[in-house]
């Protein structure tokens, strides 16, 4: 599904060069739940942005379903993000003026799906994450865990082959985080959908099929089986 080939990403701040990624090579297959861990500044977010077609590398190539992302136009990358990649963030990013079903339906409506069809699909996905009865509630009326489940539903409503999660449990208490993690761990589908999550939490990382350890812009993509002890992995 995703192949990253010898990717470097350099940012320039005035005359200063900041090397965020250094020769990263890895691949992610449909059905995998992959954790990305590492200290702040190690390159985790930069890698996630490249995987999500939010950025392009300074050198090297990123392929999504055999398409070189850097060769796509801005519009083509935007369409790919909208239709094929679901994003889940730490702080939910829900629109406060829309209720739950309207927030979830938004990606479909942006793609010209009729309003009634989009909302019917949104209600179905909200049912899947246990929020069918809260569909008409606004973000300010929901708990943190409920808002994150709305965000998960929004990421899934287009049935994307890739879901990217940036610290998805970082703003939740431990009990709610476990509930959300259980939902995320069930999202990968063999041969169909991969899930990649950036996390500082060893318990979250322990659910991954494989862990990519980031350090100083380099990636160690060695295998770690789901549920195995990952305490030896440095997570800061």
Beta strands, then each sheet from edge to edge (+ up, - down):
strand 1: 2-13
strand 2: 16-28
strand 3: 33-37
strand 4: 59-64
strand 5: 67-68
strand 6: 85-88
strand 7: 162-166
strand 8: 194-198
strand 9: 210-215
strand 10: 218-220
sheet 1: 2+ 1- 4+ 5-
sheet 2: 6+ 7+ 8+ 3+ 9+ 10-
end
